[in-house]
Amino acid sequence: MRSFLILLLMVSMISQVRGQERRRAREYGLKIGVLPTGKYNAITDVPGVKVGHTTLIQGNNIRTGVTAILPHEGNLFQHKVPAAVYVGNGFGKLAGSTQVQELGNLETPIILTNTLSVGTALNAVVDHTLKQPGNEEVRSVNALIGETNDGYLNDIRGRHISETHVTQSIKQAKTGAVAEGNVGAGTGTVCFGFQGGIGTSSRRLPEKLGGYTIGVLVQTNFGGVLQIDGVPVGEELGQYFLSQQIKDSADGSCMIVVATDAPLDARNLERLAKRAMLGLGKTGGIASNGSGDYVIAFSANPAIRVPHTSSDKTQTGTYLRNDEISPLFMAAIEATEEAIINSLFKAETMEGADNHKVEALPIDKVVKILKKHHAIKP
C-alpha cells in the first residue's frame, strides 16, 4: 500500500512538472507588440466577460470539447450586446451569423466546439435561453455557434458532445485567468502541424486614448508558415506548408472572438473584427481554401446594451467616433497574434483517434530560435 501511495505521489509530481513546462509566451520573455496587456492578459480582462470550458478526453479516440464565452452575466436575450461577424474564409459552419450581421447584436453566449457538434450546441443554447427567468414568452432564439474540425485526433463522427457538456461550459464560465492549450473546444485541434488549442490575450489602451480594453480568444486549427513575433520559426524547424520535408496541410479553421468595453456600434465592431485577421496573418496563417476563419466581435459596454423590448421607439447611445478607432485596431491585431501563439505554447503533445499523434510545439528549440533573432533578449 505504501509503495502504491509513493507511486501515486510520483505520478502527481511528474504531472505538475509537465504542467509547469508549458508556459505562456510572455513567461519566456517574448513580448509581442507595443501595447500593455490587461491583468490576466486574457479576454476576461474586458469587464463582465466570462469563459468556461468542458474538455472530453476519453479512451483512445475522444479528444474534443466545448468553450463558452459570455459577454455579461445577465440575461443576454433580454439585454443584447452590439456585435458583428467578419468572414476571413468561409469554409465553416458559423450558425447564427446572418442574424448578427443583419441586426448588429448578439443575444446568446458564444459557443465553440467541433464541426459535427454545432447542431447539438445550438439546441443546448436554445434550451438554456428558454429556461432563463424572463424568457417565458420567447419564441425565437439566435444561438451563435462556431467550430473547427478536430477529426484528426478525435472520433468526430461519434458526436460525443452532449447538450449537457454545452450547458456545463456556460454554467462554469468565470472571470479571471483562462485555461489555454488543448482544453475545451481546442482539445483536439492542430495548428501549423503542432498541437493547437485555445489561446487568449488582451491589450489596454492608455487613459489618454480612453483606457479601453481589447480581449481576444482563439480556437486554433489551421496551417501556413509559422512566424512568432516576425521570426520564421516554421522554416527554421523545417515544418511548414509546402515544404519538401513535411506534407502539412494548411486547411483547418480558426475561430477568433474579440471583446471590448469600448462603446462601438456594429459597423465599427465589424471593422475591428477585420483587423483580427491581420493578427492571424502575422503568425503565418494563410486562410487556406479549406479553412473556416471567422471573427466575432462584440462590445460588453453596459451603457450600449440593446433591450429586447422597449416602450421607446428610438434608441440612443454614445459611441466612439471613427477617428478614435485606430488604437483599438492595433490592440486587436496584437492580441490576436499573441492569443494564437499562446495556444501553441500552452498545448501539450496529444495522441488520439486512429493512433494519430500530434507533437506540441518544441519550446526549447523555439526559445533558442527566438533568442538567435533577438525576439527574446537574454
Secondary structure, DSSP 8 states (H G I E B T S, - for coil): -HHHHHHHHHHHHHHHHHHHHS--GGGGT---SSS---SSSSGGGSTT-EEEEEEEEETTTEEEEEEEEES-SS-TTTEEEEEEEEEEEE-S--BTHHHHHHH-EE-S-EEEEEGGGHHHHHHHHHHHHHHSTT-TT------EEEEE--TTTS-GGG----HHHHHHHHHH-BSS----BSSGGGTT-EETTEE-EEEEEEEE--GGGT--EEEEEEEEE--B---BTTB-HHHHHT--TT-SS------EEEEEEEEE-S---HHHHHHHHHHHHHHHHHTTB---TTEEEEEEEEE--GGG-EESS-S-S--------GGG-HHHHHHHHHHHHHHHHHHHHH---EE-GGG-EE----HHHHHHHHHHTTSS--
